[in-house]
Amino acid sequence: MNTKIIIAGTGCALADYLYTGVQFNSQVFLKYLSRQDGDGGLAPGKLVFTEELEKFSGIPYSEISKELTGGKTPEAVNIGGPGLVSLINASQLLPAEAFEVRFYGGTGNDDTAEFIEQLVSKTPLNIDHYHRISEKRTPFTDVLSDPTYDNNHGERTFINNIGAAWDYTPDLLPEDFFNSDIVCFGGTALVPMIHDHLTLLLTRAKEKGCLTVVNTVFDFRNEKRNPGQPWPLVDKPENYHLIDLLIMDCEESLKISGRRSIEEAAQYFVDLNITTLVITNGAKEFYVFSNGKLFEKTEMRKLPVSQRVSYDFKNNPGSKGDTTGCGDNFAGGIISSLARQLQTENIGKLNLMEAIAWGVSSGAFACYYVGGTYIEQEEGEKHKIVEIFKYQYIQQISAL
């Protein structure tokens, strides 16, 4: 038996090139705006691939990028991806003496890979299994951020190059990945071979006694392949029981379920015997559910986001960073609480509201800096900050 609780994860990991202040109502942005789902054009809150945007516009991406950003250099370069960022956050929120968080993945052999490796080395995350595997470019995303979008709540548009992630396959996951207490699959739609074999990997994890977490990302590949059709996640609906905790945003829940409203999507997953479900909805209320097999039984309910963020930014706009990585940090906060609770509580008795509070607070704090990854000045710094947000959120929801 492990003396530490081990969290192992794989999925989307890349470099984010962050451009803030891009106006989504500008003529330049509207020039590349999607006309219909899956056509390769830009859409606020969604992801497109560089090659699809080139086909849509007939213009090389280097020229498109220059137009959209005004030729400016990125305001920040950071680590991104639902797989990597969520686990970095979890590693920062958990004491290293009792927990180990590992990331498994592959990069190209380029400057972007070196940048990611150097930055992750400043976090507690173990990347001994994050290797250079390909001559393709290390995955990257240009993140265009408009802080004024949606009544100043802000939104991002993502332009992604999968690159070396095409070459990361299930056989590259060693046996010790499955010898973990919790295994996480984050944003696998941007790691195609892992995504296409997700059911097999989840089955293997459950056979080894692991708890399984899946947090999703916009699946442009399948949206392009079958426009208007539900995206595949597991191979057939009855296999959703293999996922102990499923975290997705509203758009992803609609696309994967094939339903038209967030309420209908939530009920779809509940009817398929999902163990624990969280569906976020930007700055709006989000949905949570637990059937009692992992966390204590919780009927489907809506919860608010952090009031503190809205209050702070309304009264002090200069404190705002951007919303990049909020959802990834949200997932990492929940994962960290799940792991911590396993130390003292029995499965089926875990406190879902406690886990949600750590998720909301992690996502809230991510709004105060640019990019998804926060580099601590000292060990435990982020935990102390997020814990304050967490106590405030618990007070906020205590009367609900």
C-alpha positions as CSV (number, residue, x, y, z in Angstrom):
1,M,0.0,0.0,0.0
2,N,1.3,3.5,-0.9
3,T,2.4,5.6,2.0
4,K,1.4,8.6,-0.1
5,I,-1.8,9.1,-2.0
6,I,-0.9,9.0,-5.7
7,I,-2.7,11.1,-8.3
8,A,-1.7,10.3,-11.9
9,G,-3.0,12.2,-14.9
10,T,-2.6,12.5,-18.7
11,G,-4.3,14.6,-21.3
12,C,-3.9,18.1,-22.9
13,A,-0.6,19.9,-22.0
14,L,0.7,22.8,-24.0
15,A,2.0,26.3,-24.1
16,D,-0.5,29.1,-23.9
17,Y,0.4,32.3,-25.7
18,L,-1.9,34.9,-24.2
19,Y,-3.2,38.0,-26.0
20,T,-5.5,40.1,-23.8
21,G,-7.6,43.0,-25.0
22,V,-8.7,41.4,-28.3
23,Q,-12.1,42.7,-29.1
24,F,-14.5,40.0,-30.3
25,N,-16.7,42.6,-32.0
26,S,-13.9,44.1,-34.0
27,Q,-13.9,43.9,-37.8
28,V,-10.7,41.8,-37.8
29,F,-12.2,39.2,-35.4
30,L,-15.6,39.2,-37.2
31,K,-13.7,38.5,-40.5
32,Y,-12.7,35.1,-39.1
33,L,-16.0,34.4,-37.2
34,S,-17.6,31.0,-37.6
35,R,-20.7,30.9,-39.9
36,Q,-21.9,27.5,-38.7
37,D,-20.7,24.9,-36.2
38,G,-17.6,23.0,-37.2
39,D,-16.7,25.2,-40.2
40,G,-13.3,26.1,-38.8
41,G,-14.0,29.7,-38.0
42,L,-13.5,31.5,-34.6
43,A,-16.2,31.5,-31.9
44,P,-16.0,33.0,-28.4
45,G,-15.4,30.4,-25.8
46,K,-14.5,27.7,-28.3
47,L,-11.4,26.1,-29.7
48,V,-10.4,25.7,-33.4
49,F,-7.3,24.1,-34.9
50,T,-4.8,26.2,-36.8
51,E,-5.1,24.0,-39.9
52,E,-8.9,24.3,-39.9
53,L,-8.8,28.0,-39.5
54,E,-6.5,28.2,-42.5
55,K,-8.9,26.1,-44.6
56,F,-11.8,28.3,-43.4
57,S,-10.1,31.5,-44.4
58,G,-7.7,30.5,-47.1
59,I,-4.9,32.4,-45.3
60,P,-1.8,31.0,-43.6
61,Y,-2.1,31.0,-39.9
62,S,1.0,33.2,-39.4
63,E,-0.8,36.0,-41.2
64,I,-4.1,35.4,-39.4
65,S,-2.3,35.6,-36.0
66,K,-0.6,38.8,-37.0
67,E,-4.0,40.3,-37.9
68,L,-5.8,39.2,-34.8
69,T,-3.1,40.3,-32.4
70,G,-2.0,43.4,-34.2
71,G,1.4,41.9,-34.6
72,K,2.0,42.3,-30.8
73,T,4.0,39.8,-28.8
74,P,2.0,37.8,-26.3
75,E,1.2,39.5,-23.0
76,A,2.2,36.3,-21.3
77,V,3.4,32.8,-22.1
78,N,2.1,30.2,-19.7
79,I,1.4,26.5,-19.3
80,G,-2.0,25.5,-20.5
81,G,-4.2,22.5,-21.0
82,P,-6.9,20.8,-18.9
83,G,-4.7,17.8,-18.2
84,L,-1.5,19.7,-17.0
85,V,-2.9,22.8,-15.4
86,S,-5.5,21.0,-13.3
87,L,-2.8,18.7,-11.9
88,I,-0.4,21.6,-11.3
89,N,-3.1,23.2,-9.2
90,A,-3.8,20.0,-7.3
91,S,-0.1,19.6,-6.6
92,Q,0.1,23.1,-5.2
93,L,-2.9,22.6,-2.9
94,L,-1.7,19.3,-1.4
95,P,1.2,18.8,1.0
96,A,4.1,16.9,-0.6
97,E,4.7,14.7,2.4
98,A,1.3,13.0,2.0
99,F,0.5,13.3,-1.7
100,E,2.3,12.9,-5.0
101,V,0.8,14.2,-8.2
102,R,2.2,13.0,-11.5
103,F,1.7,14.0,-15.1
104,Y,2.2,11.6,-18.1
105,G,2.5,13.0,-21.6
106,G,4.7,13.9,-24.6
107,T,6.1,17.0,-26.3
108,G,8.1,17.8,-29.4
109,N,11.8,18.6,-29.4
110,D,11.7,22.4,-29.5
111,D,11.9,25.6,-27.5
112,T,8.3,25.3,-26.4
113,A,9.0,21.9,-24.8
114,E,12.0,23.4,-23.0
115,F,9.9,26.3,-21.8
116,I,7.2,24.0,-20.4
117,E,9.7,21.8,-18.6
118,Q,11.4,24.8,-17.0
119,L,8.2,26.3,-15.8
120,V,6.7,23.1,-14.5
121,S,9.9,22.4,-12.6
122,K,9.0,25.4,-10.4
123,T,5.9,23.6,-9.2
124,P,5.5,20.4,-7.1
125,L,4.2,18.4,-10.0
126,N,6.2,15.2,-10.9
127,I,6.9,15.2,-14.6
128,D,9.3,12.2,-14.7
129,H,6.9,10.7,-17.3
130,Y,6.5,13.8,-19.5
131,H,8.9,13.1,-22.3
132,R,10.0,14.4,-25.7
133,I,8.5,11.9,-28.1
134,S,8.1,13.6,-31.5
135,E,9.7,15.8,-34.1
136,K,6.3,17.6,-34.5
137,R,5.9,20.9,-32.7
138,T,5.0,20.8,-29.0
139,P,1.3,21.6,-28.7
140,F,0.4,25.3,-28.3
141,T,-2.6,27.5,-28.1
142,D,-3.0,31.1,-28.9
143,V,-5.5,32.4,-26.4
144,L,-7.3,35.6,-27.4
145,S,-9.0,37.2,-24.4
146,D,-11.7,39.9,-24.4
147,P,-12.2,41.1,-20.8
148,T,-15.3,43.1,-21.9
149,Y,-17.2,40.2,-23.4
150,D,-20.5,39.1,-21.8
151,N,-21.1,42.3,-19.8
152,N,-17.4,42.5,-18.6
153,H,-17.4,38.9,-17.4
154,G,-14.8,38.2,-20.0
155,E,-14.3,35.3,-22.5
156,R,-11.5,33.6,-24.5
157,T,-11.1,32.1,-27.9
158,F,-8.6,29.3,-28.4
159,I,-6.6,28.5,-31.6
160,N,-4.8,25.2,-31.1
161,N,-2.0,23.2,-32.8
162,I,-2.1,19.6,-31.7
163,G,1.4,18.9,-32.9
164,A,3.2,16.2,-31.0
165,A,0.1,15.2,-29.1
166,W,-0.9,13.2,-32.2
167,D,2.0,10.8,-31.3
168,Y,1.0,10.2,-27.7
169,T,-0.6,6.8,-27.6
170,P,-2.0,4.5,-24.9
171,D,1.0,2.2,-25.1
172,L,3.2,5.0,-23.8
173,L,1.3,5.0,-20.5
174,P,3.4,2.7,-18.2
175,E,1.9,0.3,-15.7
176,D,2.6,2.6,-12.7
177,F,0.1,5.1,-14.2
178,F,-2.6,2.5,-13.2
179,N,-1.0,1.8,-9.8
180,S,-2.4,5.1,-8.5
181,D,-5.2,6.0,-6.2
182,I,-6.7,8.5,-8.6
183,V,-6.2,8.6,-12.4
184,C,-7.2,11.8,-14.3
185,F,-7.9,12.3,-18.0
186,G,-8.0,16.0,-18.8
187,G,-8.9,17.5,-22.1
188,T,-8.2,14.3,-24.0
189,A,-10.0,15.5,-27.1
190,L,-6.7,17.4,-27.8
191,V,-4.7,14.1,-27.4
192,P,-6.5,12.1,-30.1
193,M,-5.1,8.6,-29.5
194,I,-5.8,8.8,-25.8
195,H,-9.3,10.2,-26.4
196,D,-10.2,7.5,-28.9
197,H,-9.1,4.8,-26.4
198,L,-10.6,6.4,-23.3
199,T,-13.0,3.6,-22.5
200,L,-10.2,1.0,-22.6
201,L,-8.0,3.2,-20.3
202,L,-10.9,3.8,-17.9
203,T,-11.7,0.1,-17.8
204,R,-8.0,-0.7,-17.0
205,A,-8.0,1.9,-14.3
206,K,-11.1,0.5,-12.7
207,E,-9.8,-3.0,-12.9
208,K,-6.7,-1.8,-10.9
209,G,-9.0,-0.2,-8.3
210,C,-8.3,3.4,-9.2
211,L,-10.8,6.3,-8.8
212,T,-11.3,8.0,-12.2
213,V,-11.7,11.6,-13.1
214,V,-12.5,13.0,-16.5
215,N,-12.5,16.8,-17.3
216,T,-13.4,17.6,-20.8
217,V,-12.5,20.2,-23.4
218,F,-14.2,21.4,-26.6
219,D,-13.8,18.5,-29.1
220,F,-13.3,20.4,-32.4
221,R,-12.0,17.3,-34.1
222,N,-15.3,15.4,-33.7
223,E,-17.4,18.5,-34.2
224,K,-15.7,18.9,-37.6
225,R,-16.0,15.2,-38.4
226,N,-19.7,14.9,-37.7
227,P,-21.2,18.4,-37.4
228,G,-24.3,18.6,-35.1
229,Q,-23.8,15.0,-33.9
230,P,-23.0,14.1,-30.2
231,W,-19.3,13.9,-29.5
232,P,-17.9,10.5,-28.4
233,L,-16.4,10.3,-25.0
234,V,-16.8,6.7,-23.8
235,D,-17.6,4.1,-26.5
236,K,-21.2,3.5,-25.4
237,P,-23.6,5.2,-22.9
238,E,-23.6,2.3,-20.4
239,N,-19.8,2.9,-19.8
240,Y,-20.2,6.2,-18.1
241,H,-20.2,4.2,-14.9
242,L,-16.5,3.9,-15.4
243,I,-16.1,7.6,-14.6
244,D,-16.2,8.4,-10.9
245,L,-16.1,12.2,-11.4
246,L,-17.0,13.9,-14.6
247,I,-16.4,17.7,-15.0
248,M,-17.4,19.6,-18.1
249,D,-18.7,23.0,-19.1
250,C,-22.1,23.8,-20.4
251,E,-21.2,23.7,-24.1
252,E,-19.3,20.4,-23.7
253,S,-22.2,18.8,-21.8
254,L,-24.6,19.7,-24.6
255,K,-22.3,18.5,-27.3
256,I,-21.5,15.2,-25.6
257,S,-25.1,14.4,-24.5
258,G,-26.8,15.7,-27.7
259,R,-29.3,17.6,-25.5
260,R,-30.5,21.2,-26.0
261,S,-30.3,22.6,-22.4
262,I,-28.0,22.3,-19.5
263,E,-30.8,20.8,-17.4
264,E,-31.5,18.1,-20.0
265,A,-27.8,17.4,-20.4
266,A,-27.4,17.0,-16.6
267,Q,-30.3,14.6,-16.5
268,Y,-28.9,12.6,-19.4
269,F,-25.7,11.8,-17.5
270,V,-27.7,11.1,-14.2
271,D,-29.9,8.6,-16.1
272,L,-26.7,6.9,-17.3
273,N,-25.6,6.2,-13.7
274,I,-22.8,8.7,-13.6
275,T,-21.2,8.7,-10.2
276,T,-20.5,12.4,-9.7
277,L,-21.2,15.2,-12.2
278,V,-20.2,18.8,-12.3
279,I,-21.3,21.1,-15.2
280,T,-19.9,24.6,-15.1
281,N,-21.5,27.6,-16.9
282,G,-19.0,30.4,-17.0
283,A,-20.0,33.1,-14.5
284,K,-23.5,31.6,-14.1
285,E,-24.8,29.0,-11.7
286,F,-23.4,25.5,-12.2
287,Y,-24.8,22.0,-11.7
288,V,-23.7,19.3,-9.3
289,F,-24.8,15.7,-8.6
290,S,-23.7,12.7,-6.7
291,N,-25.3,9.2,-6.6
292,G,-23.6,8.4,-3.3
293,K,-21.0,6.0,-4.5
294,L,-18.1,8.4,-4.1
295,F,-19.3,11.6,-2.5
296,E,-22.3,11.7,-0.2
297,K,-25.6,11.4,-2.1
298,T,-26.6,14.8,-3.5
299,E,-29.6,15.4,-5.7
300,M,-29.1,17.6,-8.8
301,R,-28.7,21.2,-7.6
302,K,-27.5,24.5,-8.8
303,L,-24.7,26.4,-7.1
304,P,-23.4,30.0,-7.5
305,V,-19.9,31.0,-8.5
306,S,-17.8,33.1,-6.1
307,Q,-19.4,36.4,-5.2
308,R,-16.0,37.8,-4.2
309,V,-14.7,37.8,-7.7
310,S,-17.6,39.9,-9.1
311,Y,-17.4,42.2,-6.1
312,D,-13.6,42.7,-6.4
313,F,-13.6,43.4,-10.1
314,K,-16.6,45.7,-10.0
315,N,-14.9,47.8,-7.3
316,N,-11.3,47.4,-8.4
317,P,-11.1,46.5,-12.2
318,G,-7.3,46.7,-12.0
319,S,-7.1,43.6,-10.0
320,K,-8.5,41.5,-12.9
321,G,-6.1,39.1,-14.7
322,D,-8.0,37.0,-17.2
323,T,-10.3,33.9,-17.2
324,T,-7.8,31.6,-18.9
325,G,-7.4,28.4,-17.0
326,C,-10.3,29.1,-14.6
327,G,-12.0,25.8,-15.5
328,D,-8.8,23.8,-15.4
329,N,-8.0,25.2,-11.9
330,F,-11.6,24.5,-10.9
331,A,-11.1,20.8,-11.8
332,G,-7.7,20.7,-10.0
333,G,-9.3,22.1,-6.8
334,I,-11.9,19.4,-6.8
335,I,-9.3,16.7,-7.4
336,S,-7.2,18.0,-4.6
337,S,-10.1,17.9,-2.2
338,L,-11.1,14.4,-3.3
339,A,-7.5,13.2,-2.6
340,R,-7.3,14.9,0.8
341,Q,-10.7,13.5,1.9
342,L,-9.6,10.0,1.0
343,Q,-7.1,10.2,4.0
344,T,-9.9,10.3,6.6
345,E,-13.2,9.5,5.1
346,N,-14.7,6.4,3.5
347,I,-15.7,6.3,-0.2
348,G,-19.3,7.1,-0.4
349,K,-19.1,9.5,2.6
350,L,-16.9,12.2,1.0
351,N,-18.1,15.8,1.3
352,L,-19.1,17.0,-2.2
353,M,-19.7,20.6,-1.0
354,E,-16.2,20.7,0.4
355,A,-14.7,19.6,-2.9
356,I,-16.8,22.0,-4.8
357,A,-15.7,24.9,-2.6
358,W,-12.0,24.1,-3.3
359,G,-12.9,24.0,-7.0
360,V,-14.8,27.3,-7.1
361,S,-12.1,28.9,-5.0
362,S,-9.3,27.7,-7.3
363,G,-11.1,28.9,-10.4
364,A,-11.9,32.2,-8.7
365,F,-8.2,32.9,-7.8
366,A,-7.2,32.1,-11.4
367,C,-9.1,35.2,-12.4
368,Y,-6.6,37.4,-10.6
369,Y,-3.5,36.5,-12.8
370,V,-2.9,36.1,-16.5
371,G,-2.8,32.5,-17.7
372,G,-3.7,29.2,-16.1
373,T,-0.6,28.4,-14.1
374,Y,0.4,30.3,-11.0
375,I,4.1,30.1,-10.0
376,E,4.5,30.2,-6.2
377,Q,7.2,32.2,-4.5
378,E,7.2,29.7,-1.7
379,E,5.8,26.3,-0.9
380,G,2.2,26.5,0.3
381,E,1.6,30.0,-0.9
382,K,-1.2,29.1,-3.3
383,H,-2.9,26.9,-0.7
384,K,-3.1,29.8,1.8
385,I,-4.6,32.1,-0.8
386,V,-7.1,29.7,-2.2
387,E,-8.1,28.6,1.4
388,I,-9.3,32.1,2.1
389,F,-11.4,32.1,-1.0
390,K,-12.7,28.7,0.1
391,Y,-13.8,29.9,3.5
392,Q,-15.6,32.8,2.0
393,Y,-17.4,30.6,-0.5
394,I,-18.5,28.2,2.2
395,Q,-20.1,31.2,4.0
396,Q,-21.7,32.3,0.8
397,I,-23.5,29.0,0.2
398,S,-24.2,28.1,3.8
399,A,-27.6,29.8,3.7
400,L,-28.7,28.0,0.4
